[in-house]
Amino acid sequence: MKAALQEVDIAFHDFHPPEDDFYAEVIEGLKGSPPTISPKFFYDQQGSRLFDAICACHEYYPTRTESKILRDRREAIAQHVGEGCVLIEPGAGSTEKVRLLLDALRPRTFIPMDISREHLRLAAQGLAEDYPWLDVCAACVDFTAPIPLPVDPDGARKVVFFPGSSIGNFEPQAAEDFLAHLRDMVGEQGGLIIGVDLKKDAEVLRAAYNDRLGITAAFNLNLLHRINRELAADFDVTAFAHDAFYNDELGRVEMHLRCQRDTDVRIGGETLRFARDSSIHTENSYKYHVEEFQQLAARAGFRPRDCWTDEDGLFSVHYFEAA
Ligand SMILES: C[S@@+](CC[C@H](N)C(=O)[O-])C[C@H]1O[C@@H](n2cnc3c(N)ncnc32)[C@H](O)[C@@H]1O
């Protein structure tokens, strides 16, 4: 396996933000009211591994449901997209889902983008090895900043693949702004294949973000371990507990790290105090009705062309064209 990986030649562009940004953003977020840590910081190498483990949890329906929709609908998706496009996947993670589409879509170039550098490198190399006909050009980026496109599309159609309901991690207005940015990136002939988690029974959502094996809890707490490791902080991780619930009014699952007792943390010359029962807000995951999301995408310059859901109405995959 190792020898084979070394033979694979992929283009890898590293636009990872400087480490100083991590410190500055963490301090600013922790001093906020309420304290927050951006969900993009979940994904160091350990966080990416834990996310893959979450995807395999019984309670976490989104991955298997979206994967089944993509598998069942790949021919219909391919008819919309056409052959030979430049396929761009922001937040590509382990690149498992794109594998369900590649043989049907036959893109000219695949551009996986992710903030988790080593995880992305391994995933992209594995993909290039398994699909020798495919030009793989990986880019380590923070997609909350303007995304540079590392290849010249040379007239080919540009299509963004954005699965995993990662769009739900943006506030609704920020989601619209992000889609508008994708719309600019793909241009007039462009397309967007996007996976969006649907509004549903609160108990199903609660269970999905509170798996019995405690993997989502470990994923959430890894943020503090990461800050301790990389910023020489001294979070007492045992003073915090994973807390995830559905906020019906705002239509989102919220993840928090809830303080079990008063605790101080030293980080880069500052001491921050967290009181018992207060929390650090680490992620929102907005859920949408199909029409609600289509309206949001339309405001960003995308015309709805198709939408597929599973028979239980848990998850949706949309195809949009540039309007
Ligand atoms: C919810 S996971 C989804 C992974 C995969 N696309 C899927 O559907 O299973 C989010 C992915 O986006 C990446 N990510 C999160 N925030 C990011 C950011 N600001 N810039 C680039 N990648 C980011 C993470 O490293 C992770 O691989």
The ligand as an SDF file (V2000), in Angstrom:
LIG
                    3D

 27 29  0  0  0  0  0  0  0  0999 V2000
  -18.8390   17.2940    7.8020 C   0  0  0  0  0  0  0  0  0  0  0  0
  -17.2930   16.8700    7.0920 S   0  0  0  0  0  0  0  0  0  0  0  0
  -17.8280   16.2860    5.5050 C   0  0  0  0  0  0  0  0  0  0  0  0
  -16.8000   15.4160    4.8200 C   0  0  0  0  0  0  0  0  0  0  0  0
  -17.2730   14.8320    3.4760 C   0  0  0  0  0  0  0  0  0  0  0  0
  -17.4810   15.8870    2.4860 N   0  0  0  0  0  0  0  0  0  0  0  0
  -18.5480   14.0510    3.6440 C   0  0  0  0  0  0  0  0  0  0  0  0
  -19.5630   14.4490    3.1100 O   0  0  0  0  0  0  0  0  0  0  0  0
  -18.4990   13.0300    4.3320 O   0  0  0  0  0  0  0  0  0  0  0  0
  -16.6400   18.4390    6.7510 C   0  0  0  0  0  0  0  0  0  0  0  0
  -15.3200   18.4290    5.9690 C   0  0  0  0  0  0  0  0  0  0  0  0
  -15.0070   19.7820    5.6300 O   0  0  0  0  0  0  0  0  0  0  0  0
  -13.7130   20.1020    6.0750 C   0  0  0  0  0  0  0  0  0  0  0  0
  -13.7760   21.4970    6.5030 N   0  0  0  0  0  0  0  0  0  0  0  0
  -14.4720   21.9960    7.5700 C   0  0  0  0  0  0  0  0  0  0  0  0
  -14.3380   23.3300    7.6290 N   0  0  0  0  0  0  0  0  0  0  0  0
  -13.5330   23.6780    6.5710 C   0  0  0  0  0  0  0  0  0  0  0  0
  -13.0480   24.9190    6.0750 C   0  0  0  0  0  0  0  0  0  0  0  0
  -13.3290   26.0680    6.6810 N   0  0  0  0  0  0  0  0  0  0  0  0
  -12.2870   24.9020    4.9650 N   0  0  0  0  0  0  0  0  0  0  0  0
  -11.9910   23.7340    4.3260 C   0  0  0  0  0  0  0  0  0  0  0  0
  -12.4240   22.5220    4.7450 N   0  0  0  0  0  0  0  0  0  0  0  0
  -13.1870   22.5040    5.8570 C   0  0  0  0  0  0  0  0  0  0  0  0
  -13.3810   19.1510    7.1740 C   0  0  0  0  0  0  0  0  0  0  0  0
  -11.9910   18.9300    7.3110 O   0  0  0  0  0  0  0  0  0  0  0  0
  -14.1380   17.8970    6.7580 C   0  0  0  0  0  0  0  0  0  0  0  0
  -13.3470   17.0770    5.9380 O   0  0  0  0  0  0  0  0  0  0  0  0
  1  2  1  0
  2  3  1  0
  2 10  1  0
  3  4  1  0
  4  5  1  0
  5  6  1  0
  5  7  1  0
  7  8  2  0
  7  9  1  0
 10 11  1  0
 11 12  1  0
 11 26  1  0
 12 13  1  0
 13 14  1  0
 13 24  1  0
 14 15  1  0
 14 23  1  0
 15 16  2  0
 16 17  1  0
 17 18  1  0
 17 23  2  0
 18 19  1  0
 18 20  2  0
 20 21  1  0
 21 22  2  0
 22 23  1  0
 24 25  1  0
 24 26  1  0
 26 27  1  0
M  CHG  2   2   1   9  -1
M  END
$$$$
